[in-house]
């Protein structure tokens, strides 16, 4: 009896580790909605901060823009809590649960309490390691610290899952199987809208190479509109072969930046710019693109100097016949700067990278990843950059390229 009284008097931050069922009962009767929302916001903010650290962005942690993003993460966390509670309410209704939406908001917030505590411990470890390095004290190797932080995150993440399930079973009055089943159904309800958006509206991609620089550079993350040209099997997750032709197809425009699958590499995503439409004749002469015998406007813009390699590259401004303009890199002296005349077959498109000396595109033979691209292989049109990270940023410089976030790609 003494042990039970002691547990009842212990703070929920303590009892949540060993007695989640009792903790949620106390929370529902004693703690305000404001505290629950604060915990949800804190969980999301700490998770965002953990991502920043794990993404090797620690140099930018004191940047006001990153701090603002983390603060905004708290507001997003509160919104996510309400949406998740509605999903868990729906799944609980299917299995005849008894919890209200308010009960489930408290359950979801406090179920993540071990993660919040664990992340706070991880940040304390990193802070101690960073301070010891600044004042000259002995410190463990960075790899050992990283392993310690990762193990801590894994342990508290698993414990949070167990805690959440135990709390869920108590508020819903479920046994083991109904608890796990309702939890799995809630996750499906949460994920399903994102699946629909990704499959039919927008899908995120990233830039792994410099073939589209300067329009897209390494470290850019961008959205591709799946509906721009209609849908093919490559629009679906795992490229499921549910249909052979394009549905609701709309023709691409000259100058569109597209993501596609090459016929010889149908499992790999490529991103290039369309310059040739079906029926066009394309030729590159001394770096200038000719479309149906007419040269594309090709005006010099000076030189670009890579800040890491100090390599100089010539910059040019191109203006296509339909008015689409963009910047390209072309240092010249490449066999791809002078080509034969290519005739674009019906239903296919001629694509080329904006970084002319660093792009494998339609100028090459099919066997080398070149050739024209079938309409059915286009996944969608690149719309905008939503995040950009410079992994080569020098010490003291924020590795997040804030100026590129939100940029439209044209």
Secondary structure per residue as TSV (DSSP state, phi and psi in degrees):
chain	resnum	aa	ss	phi	psi
A	1	X	-	360.0	-35.7
A	2	X	H	-64.0	-40.7
A	3	X	H	-63.4	-41.2
A	4	X	H	-64.4	-42.3
A	5	X	H	-63.8	-38.1
A	6	X	H	-63.1	-40.6
A	7	X	H	-64.7	-37.1
A	8	X	H	-69.5	-26.0
A	9	X	H	-88.9	-16.8
A	10	X	S	-71.2	147.0
A	11	X	-	-61.8	151.6
A	12	X	H	-61.6	-26.6
A	13	X	H	-62.7	-23.3
A	14	X	H	-93.9	-50.0
A	15	X	H	-67.3	-23.1
A	16	X	H	-62.8	-23.2
A	17	X	H	-75.6	-35.9
A	18	X	H	-113.7	-21.5
A	19	X	-	-142.0	71.6
A	20	X	H	-61.8	-34.7
A	21	X	H	-63.0	-46.6
A	22	X	H	-65.6	-38.3
A	23	X	H	-60.5	-45.5
A	24	X	H	-67.5	-33.2
A	25	X	H	-63.8	-42.8
A	26	X	H	-65.5	-41.3
A	27	X	H	-61.9	-42.5
A	28	X	H	-66.5	-24.3
A	29	X	H	-101.5	-21.2
A	30	X	H	-119.9	-22.3
A	31	X	-	-108.4	143.2
A	32	X	-	-81.2	163.5
A	33	X	H	-62.2	-34.8
A	34	X	H	-58.9	-41.7
A	35	X	H	-67.9	-35.8
A	36	X	H	-65.9	-43.6
A	37	X	H	-65.8	-37.9
A	38	X	H	-62.5	-41.2
A	39	X	H	-65.6	-40.7
A	40	X	H	-64.1	-43.7
A	41	X	H	-64.9	-39.5
A	42	X	H	-64.0	-39.6
A	43	X	H	-61.6	-45.8
A	44	X	H	-69.0	-39.8
A	45	X	H	-63.6	-43.5
A	46	X	H	-66.1	-35.5
A	47	X	H	-65.3	-42.6
A	48	X	H	-61.5	-43.7
A	49	X	H	-63.0	-39.7
A	50	X	H	-62.3	-39.6
A	51	X	H	-63.4	-40.3
A	52	X	H	-61.0	-43.7
A	53	X	H	-67.9	-46.3
A	54	X	H	-67.5	-24.8
A	55	X	T	-84.5	17.5
A	56	X	T	59.1	38.6
A	57	X	-	-109.5	19.6
A	58	X	G	-60.2	-25.4
A	59	X	G	-66.5	-19.6
A	60	X	G	-101.5	5.7
A	61	X	T	-61.5	-29.8
A	62	X	T	-92.2	0.8
A	63	X	S	-69.8	133.5
A	64	X	H	-62.7	-29.0
A	65	X	H	-71.1	-36.2
A	66	X	H	-68.9	-42.4
A	67	X	H	-61.7	-37.2
A	68	X	H	-65.8	-38.8
A	69	X	H	-65.2	-39.1
A	70	X	H	-66.5	-40.4
A	71	X	H	-62.5	-43.9
A	72	X	H	-61.2	-30.2
A	73	X	H	-60.2	-32.2
A	74	X	H	-64.0	-41.7
A	75	X	H	-66.8	-38.2
A	76	X	H	-64.2	-39.2
A	77	X	H	-59.9	-38.3
A	78	X	H	-66.7	-42.1
A	79	X	H	-63.3	-41.9
A	80	X	H	-62.0	-38.3
A	81	X	H	-58.7	-45.6
A	82	X	H	-65.8	-41.5
A	83	X	H	-65.9	-45.2
A	84	X	H	-62.9	-38.9
A	85	X	H	-62.9	-38.2
A	86	X	H	-64.0	-39.6
A	87	X	H	-66.5	-40.6
A	88	X	H	-70.5	-30.3
A	89	X	H	-64.8	-42.7
A	90	X	H	-64.1	-45.6
A	91	X	H	-66.3	-36.3
A	92	X	H	-65.4	-36.7
A	93	X	H	-61.7	-37.9
A	94	X	H	-61.4	-37.8
A	95	X	T	-100.8	16.2
A	96	X	T	62.2	47.2
A	97	X	-	-77.9	166.0
A	98	X	-	-112.1	-3.8
A	99	X	-	-80.3	145.4
A	100	X	-	-86.0	171.0
A	101	X	H	-62.3	-37.5
A	102	X	H	-64.4	-40.3
A	103	X	H	-61.5	-40.8
A	104	X	H	-72.8	-31.9
A	105	X	H	-62.4	-43.1
A	106	X	H	-64.4	-39.6
A	107	X	H	-64.0	-45.7
A	108	X	H	-66.6	-40.0
A	109	X	H	-66.9	-48.8
A	110	X	H	-77.9	-20.9
A	111	X	H	-65.3	-24.8
A	112	X	T	-93.1	4.6
A	113	X	H	-57.0	-42.6
A	114	X	H	-58.8	-36.1
A	115	X	H	-65.9	-42.3
A	116	X	H	-59.7	-46.8
A	117	X	H	-64.2	-43.6
A	118	X	H	-63.6	-41.7
A	119	X	H	-65.1	-38.6
A	120	X	H	-61.4	-39.5
A	121	X	H	-63.9	-42.6
A	122	X	H	-60.5	-42.9
A	123	X	H	-65.6	-35.6
A	124	X	H	-64.7	-39.6
A	125	X	H	-62.8	-46.4
A	126	X	H	-64.9	-38.9
A	127	X	H	-64.8	-42.1
A	128	X	H	-64.4	-40.2
A	129	X	H	-65.1	-42.3
A	130	X	H	-66.1	-42.7
A	131	X	H	-66.6	-42.2
A	132	X	H	-61.5	-34.1
A	133	X	H	-68.7	-34.0
A	134	X	H	-75.2	-30.1
A	135	X	H	-102.0	5.3
A	136	X	T	84.2	16.3
A	137	X	-	-82.0	154.5
A	138	X	-	-60.2	142.4
A	139	X	-	-141.2	151.1
A	140	X	-	-70.0	161.6
A	141	X	-	-61.7	148.4
A	142	X	H	-57.1	-37.0
A	143	X	H	-63.1	-38.9
A	144	X	H	-66.2	-41.1
A	145	X	H	-63.3	-42.3
A	146	X	H	-62.2	-42.5
A	147	X	H	-64.0	-42.3
A	148	X	H	-60.9	-43.6
A	149	X	H	-65.9	-43.1
A	150	X	H	-65.8	-40.5
A	151	X	H	-64.4	-42.1
A	152	X	H	-60.7	-44.5
A	153	X	H	-63.8	-40.6
A	154	X	H	-64.8	-42.6
A	155	X	H	-65.1	-49.1
A	156	X	H	-69.9	-30.8
A	157	X	H	-64.4	-43.6
A	158	X	H	-65.6	-40.7
A	159	X	H	-68.0	-34.7
A	160	X	H	-62.5	-39.2
A	161	X	H	-62.9	-45.6
A	162	X	H	-61.8	-43.8
A	163	X	H	-60.4	-45.5
A	164	X	H	-61.9	-43.3
A	165	X	H	-64.6	-40.9
A	166	X	H	-65.5	-42.3
A	167	X	H	-65.1	-40.3
A	168	X	H	-62.8	-41.4
A	169	X	H	-63.8	-33.7
A	170	X	H	-72.7	-47.2
A	171	X	H	-73.3	-29.6
A	172	X	H	-90.2	-10.7
A	173	X	T	61.5	44.8
A	174	X	-	-104.7	156.7
A	175	X	-	-87.6	-170.4
A	176	X	H	-62.1	-50.0
A	177	X	H	-69.3	-40.0
A	178	X	H	-69.0	-32.9
A	179	X	H	-64.4	-51.0
A	180	X	H	-66.9	-35.5
A	181	X	H	-68.7	-42.6
A	182	X	H	-68.1	-34.5
A	183	X	H	-64.4	-46.0
A	184	X	H	-64.1	-40.1
A	185	X	H	-65.4	-39.8
A	186	X	H	-62.0	-41.1
A	187	X	H	-62.3	-40.4
A	188	X	H	-63.7	-40.0
A	189	X	H	-64.5	-38.2
A	190	X	H	-68.0	-42.7
A	191	X	H	-77.9	-29.1
A	192	X	H	-56.9	-46.4
A	193	X	H	-60.5	-37.7
A	194	X	H	-66.2	-36.5
A	195	X	H	-62.0	-43.1
A	196	X	H	-64.8	-44.0
A	197	X	H	-61.7	-45.3
A	198	X	H	-67.0	-36.6
A	199	X	H	-78.9	-32.1
A	200	X	H	-122.9	-14.8
A	201	X	T	-117.4	-72.9
A	202	X	E	-133.0	139.4
A	203	X	E	-127.8	135.2
A	204	X	E	-81.6	142.0
A	205	X	E	-135.1	168.2
A	206	X	E	-132.6	165.0
A	207	X	-	-100.5	107.4
A	208	X	-	-87.9	-13.3
A	209	X	S	-137.5	174.1
A	210	X	S	-97.9	20.9
A	211	X	T	-69.5	-18.6
A	212	X	T	-110.7	12.6
A	213	X	T	-66.9	142.6
A	214	X	T	-92.4	-0.4
A	215	X	T	-64.0	-44.7
A	216	X	S	-130.8	129.0
A	217	X	-	-119.5	164.4
A	218	X	T	-58.5	129.2
A	219	X	T	101.5	-6.6
A	220	X	E	-78.9	138.7
A	221	X	E	-117.4	130.1
A	222	X	E	-139.5	157.6
A	223	X	E	-95.7	142.1
A	224	X	E	-117.8	127.5
A	225	X	E	-78.5	119.3
A	226	X	S	-77.8	-24.7
A	227	X	S	-85.8	-8.7
A	228	X	T	-57.8	-40.2
A	229	X	T	-117.5	12.9
A	230	X	-	88.0	-165.4
A	231	X	B	-128.0	140.5
A	232	X	-	-129.0	-177.2
A	233	X	G	-59.7	-28.1
A	234	X	G	-77.3	-8.6
A	235	X	G	-78.7	-19.1
A	236	X	S	-92.2	152.1
A	237	X	G	-58.0	138.4
A	238	X	G	64.1	12.4
A	239	X	G	52.3	46.4
A	240	X	-	-59.5	128.5
A	241	X	-	-80.5	62.4
A	242	X	S	-81.8	-23.0
A	243	X	-	-151.3	151.8
A	244	X	S	-90.7	-33.6
A	245	X	S	-105.7	171.7
A	246	X	-	-79.9	135.7
A	247	X	B	-102.9	138.1
A	248	X	S	55.7	40.1
A	249	X	-	-68.1	139.7
A	250	X	-	-132.2	137.2
A	251	X	-	-68.9	137.1
A	252	X	-	-67.2	159.8
A	253	X	-	-103.9	152.3
A	254	X	T	-61.9	130.8
A	255	X	T	99.2	-10.9
A	256	X	-	-63.1	138.0
A	257	X	E	-91.9	122.6
A	258	X	E	-126.0	153.9
A	259	X	E	-106.5	135.5
A	260	X	E	-148.5	170.2
A	261	X	E	-112.0	129.7
A	262	X	E	-77.8	141.2
A	263	X	T	-55.6	-30.7
A	264	X	T	-88.5	-10.5
A	265	X	E	-137.7	67.9
A	266	X	E	-70.2	-4.3
A	267	X	E	-103.3	0.8
A	268	X	E	-114.4	136.6
A	269	X	E	-90.1	135.4
A	270	X	E	-123.1	152.6
A	271	X	E	-131.4	125.5
A	272	X	E	-150.0	178.3
A	273	X	E	-109.1	135.9
A	274	X	E	-80.7	123.5
A	275	X	E	-119.4	-18.8
A	276	X	E	-121.7	128.2
A	277	X	-	-99.5	166.6
A	278	X	T	-54.6	131.2
A	279	X	T	92.6	-11.4
A	280	X	-	-74.2	157.3
A	281	X	E	-115.4	121.4
A	282	X	E	-116.6	136.8
A	283	X	E	-147.6	145.0
A	284	X	E	-113.0	124.0
A	285	X	E	-128.7	118.0
A	286	X	T	51.7	40.1
A	287	X	T	83.9	-7.0
A	288	X	E	-95.7	131.7
A	289	X	E	-83.3	129.1
A	290	X	E	-110.1	128.4
A	291	X	E	-115.6	115.5
A	292	X	T	52.6	42.4
A	293	X	T	83.5	-5.2
A	294	X	E	-106.0	129.9
A	295	X	E	-73.4	141.8
A	296	X	-	-78.9	138.0
A	297	X	E	-52.2	127.1
A	298	X	E	-139.2	84.6
A	299	X	E	-103.3	136.0
A	300	X	E	-70.3	146.4
A	301	X	E	-125.2	15.6
A	302	X	E	93.8	-153.6
A	303	X	E	-121.1	151.3
A	304	X	E	-111.0	133.3
A	305	X	E	-111.6	117.6
A	306	X	-	-64.2	123.8
A	307	X	T	-66.7	-20.2
A	308	X	T	-93.5	-50.1
A	309	X	T	-91.9	-13.9
A	310	X	-	61.8	18.2
A	311	X	-	-75.1	136.7
A	312	X	E	-97.3	135.9
A	313	X	E	-132.7	137.4
A	314	X	E	-75.2	137.9
A	315	X	E	-106.7	141.4
A	316	X	E	-135.6	154.4
A	317	X	E	-110.4	122.9
A	318	X	E	-109.5	144.2
A	319	X	E	-134.1	109.2
A	320	X	-	-74.8	162.9
A	321	X	T	-57.5	-27.3
A	322	X	T	-89.6	8.7
A	323	X	S	94.7	-5.1
A	324	X	-	-72.9	125.8
A	325	X	E	-124.8	152.2
A	326	X	E	-165.8	170.3
A	327	X	E	-105.2	142.5
A	328	X	E	-128.8	157.7
A	329	X	E	-105.8	133.3
A	330	X	-	-157.7	104.8
A	331	X	-	-79.7	-9.5
A	332	X	-	78.7	-173.6
A	333	X	-	59.2	35.8
A	334	X	-	-122.8	144.8
A	335	X	G	-66.2	-17.1
A	336	X	G	-80.3	-6.8
A	337	X	G	-80.9	-8.8
A	338	X	S	-139.1	110.4
A	339	X	-	-126.4	171.8
A	340	X	-	-75.0	177.7
A	341	X	-	-85.0	125.6
A	342	X	E	-101.8	130.4
A	343	X	E	-99.5	119.2
A	344	X	-	-81.3	117.6
A	345	X	-	-68.6	163.0
A	346	X	T	-59.5	140.3
A	347	X	T	75.6	12.0
A	348	X	E	-131.6	164.8
A	349	X	E	-136.6	144.0
A	350	X	E	-96.3	121.0
A	351	X	E	-117.2	151.2
A	352	X	E	-149.4	147.0
A	353	X	-	-83.3	149.5
A	354	X	S	-71.6	-23.0
A	355	X	B	-95.6	87.4
A	356	X	G	-61.6	-30.8
A	357	X	G	-86.3	-6.8
A	358	X	G	-124.3	25.3
A	359	X	-	-126.7	128.9
A	360	X	-	-95.3	109.9
A	361	X	S	-144.2	-155.8
A	362	X	T	-66.8	-9.5
A	363	X	T	-72.2	-21.2
A	364	X	S	-90.5	161.9
A	365	X	-	-65.2	157.9
A	366	X	G	-57.0	-38.6
A	367	X	G	-63.1	-21.4
A	368	X	G	-104.4	20.4
A	369	X	T	87.6	11.8
A	370	X	-	-103.3	-151.0
A	371	X	S	84.7	169.9
A	372	X	-	-77.3	159.7
A	373	X	E	-109.4	128.1
A	374	X	E	-64.9	146.8
A	375	X	G	-55.6	-38.1
A	376	X	G	-65.7	-17.8
A	377	X	G	-92.4	-3.8
A	378	X	E	-76.4	127.1
A	379	X	E	-85.6	-43.4
A	380	X	E	174.0	-178.0
A	381	X	E	-102.8	134.2
A	382	X	E	-70.5	130.6
A	383	X	E	-109.5	-55.8
A	384	X	E	-156.4	153.5
A	385	X	E	-87.7	125.6
A	386	X	E	-105.8	-11.3
A	387	X	E	-161.8	150.1
A	388	X	E	-149.6	128.6
A	389	X	B	-126.7	129.8
A	390	X	-	-103.1	99.7
A	391	X	T	-72.3	-10.4
A	392	X	T	-101.8	10.6
A	393	X	-	-60.8	135.3
A	394	X	-	-67.5	159.5
A	395	X	T	-57.0	134.3
A	396	X	T	92.4	-8.3
A	397	X	S	-106.6	135.9
A	398	X	-	-62.1	125.8
A	399	X	S	-77.9	-8.0
A	400	X	B	-86.3	126.1
A	401	X	-	-87.7	85.3
A	402	X	G	-63.7	-32.2
A	403	X	G	-65.8	-23.5
A	404	X	G	-90.0	-17.8
A	405	X	T	-67.0	126.0
A	406	X	T	90.6	-3.1
A	407	X	-	-67.8	131.9
A	408	X	B	-75.9	144.1
A	409	X	-	-104.4	116.3
A	410	X	-	-132.1	360.0
